[in-house]
Amino acid sequence: MVKREDLYGIAYYKKSAYYGSAKPDIRFRIALDMEKGKLEAAVWKEPYCYDVTPEEEIERKEFPADDEGLCQITDWINEKAK
């Protein structure tokens, strides 16, 4: 289970994407889309890393680029990990 405090603040995403796992078989990525001003979260099943996972196996969703968006991302990732 991912908790909001497990994720970094918005300033981190201006410089880099964050990768993590929610369960032993679920991975996720959070990145800031500077052009849209949105956070994009992506989830996929192991065994592959983000860069080599087939696109059709990655589920993505956009969220506001603020603390509320990070809370929504936390809920979304946990829902996908069920």
N, CA, C and O of each residue as an XYZ file, in Angstrom:
328
protein
N       0.840     -1.180      0.000
C       0.000      0.000      0.000
C       0.887      1.245      0.000
O       1.825      1.359      0.788
N       0.571      2.162     -0.891
C       1.311      3.416     -0.988
C       0.626      4.459     -0.110
O      -0.600      4.570     -0.107
N       1.419      5.213      0.625
C       0.893      6.298      1.453
C       1.360      7.623      0.866
O       2.405      7.685      0.218
N       0.595      8.671      1.089
C       0.967      9.987      0.558
C       2.367     10.380      1.008
O       3.132     10.940      0.223
N       2.708     10.097      2.247
C       4.027     10.474      2.752
C       5.168      9.679      2.112
O       6.335     10.027      2.289
N       4.844      8.615      1.368
C       5.860      7.864      0.628
C       6.316      8.616     -0.618
O       7.397      8.352     -1.143
N       5.501      9.542     -1.089
C       5.800     10.286     -2.312
C       6.475     11.606     -1.971
O       6.287     12.152     -0.884
N       7.259     12.109     -2.908
C       7.945     13.385     -2.716
C       6.998     14.551     -2.964
O       5.883     14.366     -3.454
N       7.453     15.754     -2.621
C       6.700     16.965     -2.911
C       6.784     17.310     -4.392
O       7.597     16.742     -5.121
N       5.952     18.229     -4.830
C       5.865     18.609     -6.243
C       7.217     19.036     -6.816
O       7.508     18.731     -7.973
N       8.040     19.724     -6.049
C       9.334     20.205     -6.549
C      10.187     19.058     -7.102
O      10.923     19.253     -8.070
N      10.099     17.873     -6.505
C      10.874     16.723     -6.977
C      10.510     16.374     -8.416
O      11.389     16.081     -9.227
N       9.227     16.403     -8.732
C       8.753     15.965    -10.045
C       9.113     16.951    -11.150
O       9.019     16.615    -12.331
N       9.521     18.152    -10.788
C      10.000     19.114    -11.785
C      11.359     18.700    -12.321
O      11.775     19.156    -13.386
N      12.049     17.840    -11.591
C      13.387     17.413    -11.980
C      13.464     15.960    -12.440
O      14.311     15.612    -13.262
N      12.581     15.112    -11.911
C      12.704     13.683    -12.193
C      11.380     12.961    -11.982
O      10.502     13.435    -11.262
N      11.260     11.817    -12.620
C      10.109     10.939    -12.383
C      10.402     10.088    -11.150
O      11.559      9.897    -10.778
N       9.352      9.583    -10.528
C       9.476      8.723     -9.352
C       8.938      7.344     -9.718
O       7.853      7.222    -10.286
N       9.702      6.318     -9.391
C       9.306      4.939     -9.648
C       9.160      4.206     -8.323
O       9.925      4.438     -7.386
N       8.169      3.317     -8.253
C       7.978      2.554     -7.032
C       7.133      1.323     -7.291
O       6.794      1.009     -8.432
N       6.798      0.633     -6.213
C       5.927     -0.537     -6.326
C       4.890     -0.487     -5.215
O       5.153     -0.014     -4.109
N       3.705     -0.989     -5.543
C       2.597     -0.967     -4.596
C       2.380     -2.334     -3.963
O       1.914     -2.426     -2.827
N       2.703     -3.361     -4.667
C       2.612     -4.745     -4.209
C       3.788     -5.461     -4.843
O       4.517     -4.873     -5.642
N       3.975     -6.688     -4.506
C       5.075     -7.403     -5.155
C       4.964     -7.464     -6.680
O       5.982     -7.635     -7.351
N       3.770     -7.330     -7.244
C       3.644     -7.475     -8.699
C       3.173     -6.211     -9.423
O       2.937     -6.263    -10.630
N       3.031     -5.088     -8.734
C       2.570     -3.844     -9.356
C       3.649     -2.779     -9.224
O       4.172     -2.530     -8.137
N       3.967     -2.163    -10.340
C       4.929     -1.059    -10.335
C       4.221      0.209    -10.775
O       3.183      0.160    -11.434
N       4.800      1.356    -10.401
C       4.211      2.623    -10.821
C       5.282      3.672    -11.095
O       6.425      3.567    -10.652
N       4.866      4.680    -11.838
C       5.727      5.812    -12.190
C       4.887      7.072    -12.071
O       3.730      7.088    -12.489
N       5.460      8.126    -11.505
C       4.804      9.425    -11.422
C       5.746     10.438    -12.050
O       6.916     10.521    -11.676
N       5.237     11.207    -13.005
C       6.061     12.197    -13.690
C       5.244     13.456    -13.944
O       4.023     13.402    -14.088
N       5.932     14.579    -13.997
C       5.292     15.854    -14.284
C       5.380     16.135    -15.774
O       6.468     16.126    -16.350
N       4.235     16.386    -16.399
C       4.193     16.815    -17.798
C       4.213     18.340    -17.769
O       3.192     18.978    -17.509
N       5.377     18.915    -18.036
C       5.549     20.366    -17.932
C       4.652     21.123    -18.913
O       4.160     22.205    -18.590
N       4.436     20.568    -20.100
C       3.602     21.247    -21.102
C       2.150     21.343    -20.653
O       1.507     22.375    -20.842
N       1.638     20.284    -20.064
C       0.242     20.255    -19.621
C       0.069     20.777    -18.199
O      -1.040     21.126    -17.795
N       1.158     20.831    -17.442
C       1.060     21.229    -16.043
C       0.310     20.213    -15.201
O      -0.374     20.573    -14.243
N       0.440     18.944    -15.562
C      -0.258     17.851    -14.871
C       0.746     16.786    -14.444
O       1.812     16.632    -15.040
N       0.379     16.064    -13.407
C       1.125     14.874    -13.028
C       0.524     13.688    -13.761
O      -0.697     13.551    -13.834
N       1.374     12.836    -14.302
C       0.895     11.617    -14.941
C       1.362     10.430    -14.113
O       2.550     10.278    -13.830
N       0.411      9.597    -13.734
C       0.734      8.357    -13.030
C       0.533      7.200    -14.000
O      -0.385      7.213    -14.820
N       1.394      6.215    -13.897
C       1.299      5.022    -14.734
C       1.487      3.798    -13.844
O       2.327      3.800    -12.944
N       0.705      2.756    -14.100
C       0.855      1.493    -13.375
C       0.965      0.355    -14.385
O       0.386      0.410    -15.470
N       1.710     -0.667    -14.013
C       1.855     -1.854    -14.845
C       2.279     -3.010    -13.958
O       2.737     -2.816    -12.832
N       2.118     -4.213    -14.486
C       2.509     -5.414    -13.742
C       3.948     -5.778    -14.074
O       4.433     -5.554    -15.184
N       4.612     -6.344    -13.078
C       5.955     -6.866    -13.294
C       5.898     -7.960    -14.355
O       4.800     -8.437    -14.642
N       6.963     -8.372    -14.931
C       8.314     -8.299    -14.419
C       9.146     -7.157    -14.996
O      10.270     -6.938    -14.544
N       8.628     -6.422    -15.982
C       9.468     -5.469    -16.697
C       9.500     -4.086    -16.067
O       8.584     -3.683    -15.350
N      10.583     -3.370    -16.355
C      10.666     -1.973    -15.941
C       9.830     -1.135    -16.915
O       9.398     -1.629    -17.956
N       9.612      0.114    -16.574
C       8.773      1.017    -17.363
C       9.227      1.096    -18.823
O       8.407      1.022    -19.739
N      10.527      1.245    -19.031
C      11.044      1.484    -20.380
C      10.855      0.322    -21.345
O      10.829      0.537    -22.557
N      10.723     -0.889    -20.850
C      10.575     -2.033    -21.754
C       9.213     -2.719    -21.656
O       8.968     -3.702    -22.354
N       8.334     -2.215    -20.805
C       6.983     -2.770    -20.725
C       6.210     -2.344    -21.967
O       6.229     -1.164    -22.316
N       5.536     -3.259    -22.639
C       4.742     -2.874    -23.813
C       3.707     -1.802    -23.444
O       3.059     -1.886    -22.401
N       3.566     -0.816    -24.296
C       2.681      0.323    -24.039
C       1.259     -0.111    -23.698
O       0.613      0.504    -22.850
N       0.770     -1.154    -24.342
C      -0.605     -1.602    -24.099
C      -0.791     -2.208    -22.700
O      -1.923     -2.415    -22.263
N       0.296     -2.488    -22.007
C       0.217     -3.042    -20.652
C       0.343     -1.972    -19.565
O       0.270     -2.283    -18.376
N       0.530     -0.721    -19.968
C       0.665      0.384    -19.015
C      -0.633      1.171    -18.987
O      -1.139      1.582    -20.032
N      -1.170      1.381    -17.795
C      -2.365      2.207    -17.634
C      -1.934      3.552    -17.077
O      -1.194      3.618    -16.095
N      -2.404      4.634    -17.711
C      -2.004      5.987    -17.322
C      -3.214      6.821    -16.942
O      -4.331      6.586    -17.403
N      -2.958      7.804    -16.084
C      -4.003      8.757    -15.725
C      -3.338     10.067    -15.314
O      -2.278     10.064    -14.688
N      -3.976     11.198    -15.674
C      -3.454     12.516    -15.317
C      -4.148     13.058    -14.072
O      -5.324     12.794    -13.824
N      -3.380     13.824    -13.298
C      -3.861     14.415    -12.054
C      -3.351     15.847    -11.949
O      -2.379     16.210    -12.613
N      -4.004     16.669    -11.115
C      -3.503     18.029    -10.899
C      -2.081     17.994    -10.318
O      -1.746     17.114     -9.524
N      -1.266     18.950    -10.720
C       0.121     19.014    -10.246
C       0.191     19.795     -8.938
O       0.771     20.878     -8.877
N      -0.411     19.227     -7.896
C      -0.387     19.838     -6.567
C      -0.511     18.730     -5.527
O      -0.579     17.550     -5.871
N      -0.541     19.114     -4.260
C      -0.601     18.108     -3.203
C      -1.880     17.277     -3.282
O      -1.859     16.076     -3.013
N      -2.979     17.905     -3.647
C      -4.236     17.160     -3.806
C      -4.095     16.111     -4.909
O      -4.599     14.995     -4.779
N      -3.410     16.470     -5.991
C      -3.162     15.513     -7.064
C      -2.349     14.322     -6.583
O      -2.617     13.186     -6.975
N      -1.357     14.572     -5.737
C      -0.562     13.472     -5.188
C      -1.405     12.569     -4.292
O      -1.209     11.354     -4.274
N      -2.340     13.156     -3.553
C      -3.263     12.346     -2.740
C      -4.152     11.489     -3.641
O      -4.403     10.322     -3.341
N      -4.626     12.069     -4.743
C      -5.457     11.325     -5.696
C      -4.656     10.203     -6.349
O      -5.176      9.106     -6.555
N      -3.401     10.474     -6.672
C      -2.533      9.449     -7.254
C      -2.366      8.287     -6.275
O      -2.439      7.123     -6.669
N      -2.143      8.603     -5.013
C      -1.997      7.566     -3.989
C      -3.225      6.659     -3.961
O      -3.102      5.435     -3.945
N      -4.402      7.266     -3.955
C      -5.645      6.482     -3.946
C      -5.771      5.638     -5.208
O      -6.154      4.470     -5.137
N      -5.450      6.221     -6.364
C      -5.578      5.523     -7.644
C      -4.628      4.321     -7.706
O      -5.032      3.229     -8.105
N      -3.382      4.523     -7.318
C      -2.415      3.421     -7.336
C      -2.869      2.300     -6.403
O      -2.800      1.126     -6.765
N      -3.328      2.653     -5.221
C      -3.791      1.626     -4.280
C      -5.008      0.879     -4.815
O      -5.141     -0.325     -4.594
N      -5.886      1.575     -5.510
C      -7.049      0.915     -6.124
C      -6.592     -0.075     -7.199
O      -7.118     -1.184     -7.290
N      -5.624      0.326     -8.002
C      -5.114     -0.550     -9.062
C      -4.370     -1.755     -8.494
O      -4.290     -2.800     -9.140
N      -3.833     -1.613     -7.302
C      -3.058     -2.695     -6.688
C      -3.931     -3.743     -6.011
O      -3.420     -4.769     -5.565
N      -5.230     -3.508     -5.924
C      -6.126     -4.477     -5.266
C      -6.293     -5.728     -6.093
O      -7.010     -6.643     -5.691
